């Protein structure tokens, strides 16, 4: 399967791309399976299908931009194909985990994903997708040392 990349790299300060797959949250409808005597929590089958469909696009983006390890604002606008009261935090968690898994983001902790300003869940019946804009944060302190416990 060939993947057409529509990523815009405006400068080293911003990357924009679209994940042309209907958004899915990660946290809903997880599955518990037994591994021997111990239970293991797996994501939903819908999330696994989403990951499989989105991964070729995200790998191509990673090949174009590399790994981001400095503080950024991660703006994700999720367009659903039905009017559903989606959980923004759940959609953000799913995308952040995928971006880390593929290597676009070094991590999704507060040192890298400093903010998610501008993110939203909207409706587009004909073209469900996720529009991602990653913008470098200026003057943001990364916490690199551990401080004593209080």
Rosetta constraint file for C-alpha pairs under 8 A:
AtomPair CA 3 CA 56 HARMONIC 6.88 0.50
AtomPair CA 3 CA 57 HARMONIC 6.36 0.50
AtomPair CA 3 CA 60 HARMONIC 7.55 0.50
AtomPair CA 4 CA 57 HARMONIC 7.83 0.50
AtomPair CA 5 CA 57 HARMONIC 6.98 0.50
AtomPair CA 5 CA 60 HARMONIC 6.91 0.50
AtomPair CA 5 CA 61 HARMONIC 7.13 0.50
AtomPair CA 6 CA 17 HARMONIC 6.04 0.50
AtomPair CA 6 CA 18 HARMONIC 7.07 0.50
AtomPair CA 7 CA 15 HARMONIC 7.01 0.50
AtomPair CA 7 CA 16 HARMONIC 5.49 0.50
AtomPair CA 7 CA 17 HARMONIC 4.39 0.50
AtomPair CA 7 CA 18 HARMONIC 7.31 0.50
AtomPair CA 7 CA 61 HARMONIC 6.89 0.50
AtomPair CA 8 CA 15 HARMONIC 5.77 0.50
AtomPair CA 8 CA 16 HARMONIC 5.05 0.50
AtomPair CA 8 CA 17 HARMONIC 6.39 0.50
AtomPair CA 9 CA 14 HARMONIC 6.06 0.50
AtomPair CA 9 CA 15 HARMONIC 4.62 0.50
AtomPair CA 9 CA 16 HARMONIC 6.47 0.50
AtomPair CA 9 CA 65 HARMONIC 7.88 0.50
AtomPair CA 10 CA 14 HARMONIC 5.57 0.50
AtomPair CA 10 CA 15 HARMONIC 6.38 0.50
AtomPair CA 11 CA 15 HARMONIC 7.58 0.50
AtomPair CA 12 CA 136 HARMONIC 7.94 0.50
AtomPair CA 13 CA 135 HARMONIC 5.66 0.50
AtomPair CA 13 CA 136 HARMONIC 4.94 0.50
AtomPair CA 14 CA 133 HARMONIC 7.01 0.50
AtomPair CA 14 CA 134 HARMONIC 5.52 0.50
AtomPair CA 14 CA 135 HARMONIC 4.42 0.50
AtomPair CA 14 CA 136 HARMONIC 6.30 0.50
AtomPair CA 15 CA 65 HARMONIC 8.00 0.50
AtomPair CA 15 CA 133 HARMONIC 5.74 0.50
AtomPair CA 15 CA 134 HARMONIC 5.14 0.50
AtomPair CA 15 CA 135 HARMONIC 6.62 0.50
AtomPair CA 16 CA 131 HARMONIC 7.48 0.50
AtomPair CA 16 CA 132 HARMONIC 5.61 0.50
AtomPair CA 16 CA 133 HARMONIC 4.43 0.50
AtomPair CA 16 CA 134 HARMONIC 6.39 0.50
AtomPair CA 17 CA 61 HARMONIC 7.93 0.50
AtomPair CA 17 CA 131 HARMONIC 6.05 0.50
AtomPair CA 17 CA 132 HARMONIC 5.38 0.50
AtomPair CA 17 CA 133 HARMONIC 6.69 0.50
AtomPair CA 18 CA 129 HARMONIC 6.85 0.50
AtomPair CA 18 CA 130 HARMONIC 5.61 0.50
AtomPair CA 18 CA 131 HARMONIC 4.45 0.50
AtomPair CA 18 CA 132 HARMONIC 5.93 0.50
AtomPair CA 19 CA 54 HARMONIC 6.44 0.50
AtomPair CA 19 CA 57 HARMONIC 6.82 0.50
AtomPair CA 19 CA 58 HARMONIC 7.65 0.50
AtomPair CA 19 CA 129 HARMONIC 5.70 0.50
AtomPair CA 19 CA 130 HARMONIC 5.07 0.50
AtomPair CA 19 CA 131 HARMONIC 6.43 0.50
AtomPair CA 19 CA 132 HARMONIC 7.65 0.50
AtomPair CA 20 CA 54 HARMONIC 7.50 0.50
AtomPair CA 20 CA 127 HARMONIC 7.99 0.50
AtomPair CA 20 CA 128 HARMONIC 7.04 0.50
AtomPair CA 20 CA 129 HARMONIC 4.72 0.50
AtomPair CA 20 CA 130 HARMONIC 6.65 0.50
AtomPair CA 21 CA 50 HARMONIC 7.08 0.50
AtomPair CA 21 CA 53 HARMONIC 6.90 0.50
AtomPair CA 21 CA 54 HARMONIC 6.39 0.50
AtomPair CA 21 CA 128 HARMONIC 6.46 0.50
AtomPair CA 21 CA 129 HARMONIC 5.08 0.50
AtomPair CA 21 CA 130 HARMONIC 7.24 0.50
AtomPair CA 22 CA 50 HARMONIC 7.66 0.50
AtomPair CA 22 CA 79 HARMONIC 7.39 0.50
AtomPair CA 22 CA 80 HARMONIC 6.33 0.50
AtomPair CA 22 CA 81 HARMONIC 7.13 0.50
AtomPair CA 22 CA 128 HARMONIC 4.75 0.50
AtomPair CA 22 CA 129 HARMONIC 5.03 0.50
AtomPair CA 22 CA 130 HARMONIC 7.44 0.50
AtomPair CA 23 CA 50 HARMONIC 7.39 0.50
AtomPair CA 23 CA 78 HARMONIC 6.44 0.50
AtomPair CA 23 CA 79 HARMONIC 7.22 0.50
AtomPair CA 23 CA 80 HARMONIC 6.53 0.50
AtomPair CA 23 CA 91 HARMONIC 6.96 0.50
AtomPair CA 23 CA 128 HARMONIC 7.18 0.50
AtomPair CA 23 CA 129 HARMONIC 6.20 0.50
AtomPair CA 23 CA 130 HARMONIC 6.52 0.50
AtomPair CA 24 CA 46 HARMONIC 7.09 0.50
AtomPair CA 24 CA 47 HARMONIC 6.00 0.50
AtomPair CA 24 CA 50 HARMONIC 6.66 0.50
AtomPair CA 24 CA 91 HARMONIC 6.26 0.50
AtomPair CA 24 CA 94 HARMONIC 7.26 0.50
AtomPair CA 25 CA 47 HARMONIC 6.74 0.50
AtomPair CA 25 CA 87 HARMONIC 7.71 0.50
AtomPair CA 25 CA 90 HARMONIC 4.86 0.50
AtomPair CA 25 CA 91 HARMONIC 4.56 0.50
AtomPair CA 25 CA 92 HARMONIC 7.83 0.50
AtomPair CA 25 CA 93 HARMONIC 7.37 0.50
AtomPair CA 25 CA 94 HARMONIC 5.62 0.50
AtomPair CA 26 CA 30 HARMONIC 7.83 0.50
AtomPair CA 26 CA 43 HARMONIC 6.29 0.50
AtomPair CA 26 CA 44 HARMONIC 7.08 0.50
AtomPair CA 26 CA 47 HARMONIC 5.79 0.50
AtomPair CA 26 CA 90 HARMONIC 6.12 0.50
AtomPair CA 26 CA 91 HARMONIC 7.00 0.50
AtomPair CA 26 CA 93 HARMONIC 6.83 0.50
AtomPair CA 26 CA 94 HARMONIC 5.06 0.50
AtomPair CA 27 CA 43 HARMONIC 6.99 0.50
AtomPair CA 27 CA 44 HARMONIC 7.90 0.50
AtomPair CA 27 CA 90 HARMONIC 6.13 0.50
AtomPair CA 27 CA 94 HARMONIC 7.99 0.50
AtomPair CA 28 CA 43 HARMONIC 7.92 0.50
AtomPair CA 28 CA 44 HARMONIC 7.02 0.50
AtomPair CA 28 CA 90 HARMONIC 7.99 0.50
AtomPair CA 29 CA 43 HARMONIC 7.24 0.50
AtomPair CA 29 CA 44 HARMONIC 5.36 0.50
AtomPair CA 30 CA 41 HARMONIC 6.68 0.50
AtomPair CA 30 CA 42 HARMONIC 5.70 0.50
AtomPair CA 30 CA 43 HARMONIC 4.52 0.50
AtomPair CA 30 CA 44 HARMONIC 4.58 0.50
AtomPair CA 31 CA 41 HARMONIC 5.69 0.50
AtomPair CA 31 CA 42 HARMONIC 5.04 0.50
AtomPair CA 31 CA 43 HARMONIC 6.08 0.50
AtomPair CA 31 CA 44 HARMONIC 6.06 0.50
AtomPair CA 32 CA 39 HARMONIC 6.21 0.50
AtomPair CA 32 CA 40 HARMONIC 5.50 0.50
AtomPair CA 32 CA 41 HARMONIC 4.59 0.50
AtomPair CA 32 CA 42 HARMONIC 6.14 0.50
AtomPair CA 33 CA 39 HARMONIC 5.56 0.50
AtomPair CA 33 CA 40 HARMONIC 5.28 0.50
AtomPair CA 33 CA 41 HARMONIC 6.50 0.50
AtomPair CA 33 CA 42 HARMONIC 7.36 0.50
AtomPair CA 34 CA 38 HARMONIC 5.55 0.50
AtomPair CA 34 CA 39 HARMONIC 4.37 0.50
AtomPair CA 34 CA 40 HARMONIC 5.95 0.50
AtomPair CA 35 CA 39 HARMONIC 5.95 0.50
AtomPair CA 35 CA 40 HARMONIC 6.52 0.50
AtomPair CA 43 CA 47 HARMONIC 6.32 0.50
AtomPair CA 43 CA 48 HARMONIC 6.91 0.50
AtomPair CA 44 CA 48 HARMONIC 6.45 0.50
AtomPair CA 45 CA 49 HARMONIC 6.25 0.50
AtomPair CA 46 CA 50 HARMONIC 6.19 0.50
AtomPair CA 47 CA 51 HARMONIC 6.11 0.50
AtomPair CA 48 CA 52 HARMONIC 6.23 0.50
AtomPair CA 49 CA 53 HARMONIC 6.18 0.50
AtomPair CA 50 CA 54 HARMONIC 6.01 0.50
AtomPair CA 51 CA 55 HARMONIC 5.82 0.50
AtomPair CA 51 CA 98 HARMONIC 7.21 0.50
AtomPair CA 52 CA 56 HARMONIC 7.78 0.50
AtomPair CA 54 CA 58 HARMONIC 6.33 0.50
AtomPair CA 55 CA 59 HARMONIC 5.96 0.50
AtomPair CA 55 CA 98 HARMONIC 7.84 0.50
AtomPair CA 55 CA 102 HARMONIC 7.40 0.50
AtomPair CA 56 CA 60 HARMONIC 6.35 0.50
AtomPair CA 57 CA 61 HARMONIC 6.38 0.50
AtomPair CA 58 CA 62 HARMONIC 6.13 0.50
AtomPair CA 58 CA 99 HARMONIC 7.36 0.50
AtomPair CA 58 CA 102 HARMONIC 6.69 0.50
AtomPair CA 58 CA 104 HARMONIC 7.82 0.50
AtomPair CA 59 CA 63 HARMONIC 6.21 0.50
AtomPair CA 59 CA 102 HARMONIC 6.13 0.50
AtomPair CA 60 CA 64 HARMONIC 6.40 0.50
AtomPair CA 61 CA 65 HARMONIC 6.15 0.50
AtomPair CA 61 CA 66 HARMONIC 7.88 0.50
AtomPair CA 61 CA 104 HARMONIC 7.56 0.50
AtomPair CA 62 CA 66 HARMONIC 4.93 0.50
AtomPair CA 62 CA 67 HARMONIC 6.80 0.50
AtomPair CA 62 CA 102 HARMONIC 7.08 0.50
AtomPair CA 62 CA 103 HARMONIC 6.50 0.50
AtomPair CA 62 CA 104 HARMONIC 5.18 0.50
AtomPair CA 65 CA 104 HARMONIC 7.41 0.50
AtomPair CA 66 CA 103 HARMONIC 7.42 0.50
AtomPair CA 66 CA 104 HARMONIC 6.13 0.50
AtomPair CA 67 CA 103 HARMONIC 5.63 0.50
AtomPair CA 67 CA 104 HARMONIC 4.61 0.50
AtomPair CA 67 CA 105 HARMONIC 5.52 0.50
AtomPair CA 67 CA 106 HARMONIC 6.03 0.50
AtomPair CA 68 CA 104 HARMONIC 5.94 0.50
AtomPair CA 68 CA 105 HARMONIC 4.90 0.50
AtomPair CA 68 CA 106 HARMONIC 5.84 0.50
AtomPair CA 68 CA 112 HARMONIC 7.90 0.50
AtomPair CA 69 CA 105 HARMONIC 6.37 0.50
AtomPair CA 69 CA 106 HARMONIC 5.14 0.50
AtomPair CA 69 CA 107 HARMONIC 7.46 0.50
AtomPair CA 69 CA 112 HARMONIC 6.05 0.50
AtomPair CA 70 CA 111 HARMONIC 7.36 0.50
AtomPair CA 70 CA 112 HARMONIC 5.51 0.50
AtomPair CA 70 CA 136 HARMONIC 7.29 0.50
AtomPair CA 70 CA 137 HARMONIC 7.98 0.50
AtomPair CA 71 CA 110 HARMONIC 7.95 0.50
AtomPair CA 71 CA 111 HARMONIC 5.84 0.50
AtomPair CA 71 CA 112 HARMONIC 4.22 0.50
AtomPair CA 71 CA 113 HARMONIC 5.91 0.50
AtomPair CA 71 CA 114 HARMONIC 5.63 0.50
AtomPair CA 71 CA 136 HARMONIC 6.14 0.50
AtomPair CA 71 CA 137 HARMONIC 5.41 0.50
AtomPair CA 71 CA 138 HARMONIC 7.83 0.50
AtomPair CA 71 CA 140 HARMONIC 6.79 0.50
AtomPair CA 71 CA 142 HARMONIC 7.34 0.50
AtomPair CA 72 CA 112 HARMONIC 5.92 0.50
AtomPair CA 72 CA 113 HARMONIC 5.33 0.50
AtomPair CA 72 CA 114 HARMONIC 5.56 0.50
AtomPair CA 72 CA 115 HARMONIC 6.88 0.50
AtomPair CA 72 CA 134 HARMONIC 6.30 0.50
AtomPair CA 72 CA 135 HARMONIC 5.32 0.50
AtomPair CA 72 CA 136 HARMONIC 4.38 0.50
AtomPair CA 72 CA 137 HARMONIC 4.79 0.50
AtomPair CA 73 CA 113 HARMONIC 6.08 0.50
AtomPair CA 73 CA 114 HARMONIC 5.80 0.50
AtomPair CA 73 CA 115 HARMONIC 4.70 0.50
AtomPair CA 73 CA 116 HARMONIC 5.37 0.50
AtomPair CA 73 CA 117 HARMONIC 6.56 0.50
AtomPair CA 73 CA 133 HARMONIC 7.96 0.50
AtomPair CA 73 CA 134 HARMONIC 5.79 0.50
AtomPair CA 73 CA 135 HARMONIC 5.19 0.50
AtomPair CA 73 CA 136 HARMONIC 6.41 0.50
AtomPair CA 73 CA 137 HARMONIC 6.29 0.50
AtomPair CA 74 CA 113 HARMONIC 6.38 0.50
AtomPair CA 74 CA 114 HARMONIC 7.87 0.50
AtomPair CA 74 CA 115 HARMONIC 6.27 0.50
AtomPair CA 74 CA 116 HARMONIC 4.75 0.50
AtomPair CA 74 CA 117 HARMONIC 7.08 0.50
AtomPair CA 74 CA 119 HARMONIC 7.87 0.50
AtomPair CA 74 CA 132 HARMONIC 7.17 0.50
AtomPair CA 74 CA 133 HARMONIC 6.08 0.50
AtomPair CA 74 CA 134 HARMONIC 4.83 0.50
AtomPair CA 74 CA 135 HARMONIC 6.71 0.50
AtomPair CA 75 CA 116 HARMONIC 5.17 0.50
AtomPair CA 75 CA 117 HARMONIC 5.87 0.50
AtomPair CA 75 CA 118 HARMONIC 5.49 0.50
AtomPair CA 75 CA 119 HARMONIC 4.86 0.50
AtomPair CA 75 CA 132 HARMONIC 5.75 0.50
AtomPair CA 75 CA 133 HARMONIC 5.09 0.50
AtomPair CA 75 CA 134 HARMONIC 6.33 0.50
AtomPair CA 76 CA 92 HARMONIC 7.23 0.50
AtomPair CA 76 CA 116 HARMONIC 7.46 0.50
AtomPair CA 76 CA 118 HARMONIC 7.32 0.50
AtomPair CA 76 CA 119 HARMONIC 4.71 0.50
AtomPair CA 76 CA 120 HARMONIC 6.70 0.50
AtomPair CA 76 CA 130 HARMONIC 6.42 0.50
AtomPair CA 76 CA 131 HARMONIC 5.66 0.50
AtomPair CA 76 CA 132 HARMONIC 4.64 0.50
AtomPair CA 76 CA 133 HARMONIC 6.53 0.50
AtomPair CA 77 CA 118 HARMONIC 7.67 0.50
AtomPair CA 77 CA 119 HARMONIC 5.15 0.50
AtomPair CA 77 CA 120 HARMONIC 4.89 0.50
AtomPair CA 77 CA 121 HARMONIC 5.99 0.50
AtomPair CA 77 CA 122 HARMONIC 7.17 0.50
AtomPair CA 77 CA 130 HARMONIC 5.60 0.50
AtomPair CA 77 CA 131 HARMONIC 5.17 0.50
AtomPair CA 77 CA 132 HARMONIC 6.63 0.50
AtomPair CA 78 CA 91 HARMONIC 7.68 0.50
AtomPair CA 78 CA 119 HARMONIC 7.82 0.50
AtomPair CA 78 CA 120 HARMONIC 6.19 0.50
AtomPair CA 78 CA 121 HARMONIC 4.77 0.50
AtomPair CA 78 CA 122 HARMONIC 5.95 0.50
AtomPair CA 78 CA 128 HARMONIC 7.70 0.50
AtomPair CA 78 CA 129 HARMONIC 6.12 0.50
AtomPair CA 78 CA 130 HARMONIC 4.52 0.50
AtomPair CA 78 CA 131 HARMONIC 6.59 0.50
AtomPair CA 79 CA 121 HARMONIC 6.10 0.50
AtomPair CA 79 CA 122 HARMONIC 4.78 0.50
AtomPair CA 79 CA 123 HARMONIC 4.97 0.50
AtomPair CA 79 CA 124 HARMONIC 5.51 0.50
AtomPair CA 79 CA 127 HARMONIC 7.47 0.50
AtomPair CA 79 CA 128 HARMONIC 4.90 0.50
AtomPair CA 79 CA 129 HARMONIC 5.19 0.50
AtomPair CA 79 CA 130 HARMONIC 6.06 0.50
AtomPair CA 80 CA 84 HARMONIC 7.67 0.50
AtomPair CA 80 CA 121 HARMONIC 7.27 0.50
AtomPair CA 80 CA 122 HARMONIC 6.21 0.50
AtomPair CA 80 CA 123 HARMONIC 4.90 0.50
AtomPair CA 80 CA 124 HARMONIC 5.82 0.50
AtomPair CA 80 CA 125 HARMONIC 6.79 0.50
AtomPair CA 80 CA 128 HARMONIC 5.02 0.50
AtomPair CA 80 CA 129 HARMONIC 6.98 0.50
AtomPair CA 81 CA 123 HARMONIC 6.08 0.50
AtomPair CA 81 CA 124 HARMONIC 5.34 0.50
AtomPair CA 81 CA 125 HARMONIC 3.95 0.50
AtomPair CA 81 CA 126 HARMONIC 6.70 0.50
AtomPair CA 81 CA 127 HARMONIC 7.01 0.50
AtomPair CA 81 CA 128 HARMONIC 5.18 0.50
AtomPair CA 82 CA 123 HARMONIC 6.47 0.50
AtomPair CA 82 CA 124 HARMONIC 7.42 0.50
AtomPair CA 82 CA 125 HARMONIC 6.01 0.50
AtomPair CA 83 CA 123 HARMONIC 6.27 0.50
AtomPair CA 86 CA 91 HARMONIC 7.93 0.50
AtomPair CA 86 CA 121 HARMONIC 6.93 0.50
AtomPair CA 87 CA 91 HARMONIC 6.53 0.50
AtomPair CA 88 CA 92 HARMONIC 6.13 0.50
AtomPair CA 88 CA 119 HARMONIC 7.93 0.50
AtomPair CA 88 CA 120 HARMONIC 6.67 0.50
AtomPair CA 88 CA 121 HARMONIC 6.30 0.50
AtomPair CA 89 CA 93 HARMONIC 6.08 0.50
AtomPair CA 90 CA 94 HARMONIC 6.34 0.50
AtomPair CA 91 CA 95 HARMONIC 6.38 0.50
AtomPair CA 92 CA 96 HARMONIC 5.99 0.50
AtomPair CA 93 CA 97 HARMONIC 6.07 0.50
AtomPair CA 94 CA 98 HARMONIC 6.33 0.50
AtomPair CA 95 CA 99 HARMONIC 6.11 0.50
AtomPair CA 96 CA 100 HARMONIC 6.22 0.50
AtomPair CA 96 CA 108 HARMONIC 6.11 0.50
AtomPair CA 97 CA 101 HARMONIC 6.04 0.50
AtomPair CA 97 CA 108 HARMONIC 7.22 0.50
AtomPair CA 98 CA 102 HARMONIC 6.14 0.50
AtomPair CA 99 CA 103 HARMONIC 6.07 0.50
AtomPair CA 99 CA 104 HARMONIC 5.17 0.50
AtomPair CA 99 CA 105 HARMONIC 5.55 0.50
AtomPair CA 100 CA 104 HARMONIC 6.00 0.50
AtomPair CA 100 CA 105 HARMONIC 4.82 0.50
AtomPair CA 100 CA 106 HARMONIC 5.93 0.50
AtomPair CA 100 CA 107 HARMONIC 5.56 0.50
AtomPair CA 100 CA 108 HARMONIC 6.67 0.50
AtomPair CA 105 CA 112 HARMONIC 7.46 0.50
AtomPair CA 106 CA 112 HARMONIC 7.31 0.50
AtomPair CA 107 CA 112 HARMONIC 6.24 0.50
AtomPair CA 107 CA 113 HARMONIC 7.76 0.50
AtomPair CA 108 CA 112 HARMONIC 5.97 0.50
AtomPair CA 108 CA 113 HARMONIC 5.48 0.50
AtomPair CA 109 CA 113 HARMONIC 5.95 0.50
AtomPair CA 109 CA 114 HARMONIC 7.86 0.50
AtomPair CA 110 CA 114 HARMONIC 5.01 0.50
AtomPair CA 110 CA 115 HARMONIC 7.83 0.50
AtomPair CA 110 CA 142 HARMONIC 7.94 0.50
AtomPair CA 111 CA 141 HARMONIC 7.76 0.50
AtomPair CA 111 CA 142 HARMONIC 4.98 0.50
AtomPair CA 111 CA 143 HARMONIC 6.54 0.50
AtomPair CA 112 CA 142 HARMONIC 7.92 0.50
AtomPair CA 114 CA 137 HARMONIC 7.51 0.50
AtomPair CA 114 CA 140 HARMONIC 7.86 0.50
AtomPair CA 123 CA 128 HARMONIC 7.65 0.50
AtomPair CA 124 CA 128 HARMONIC 5.70 0.50
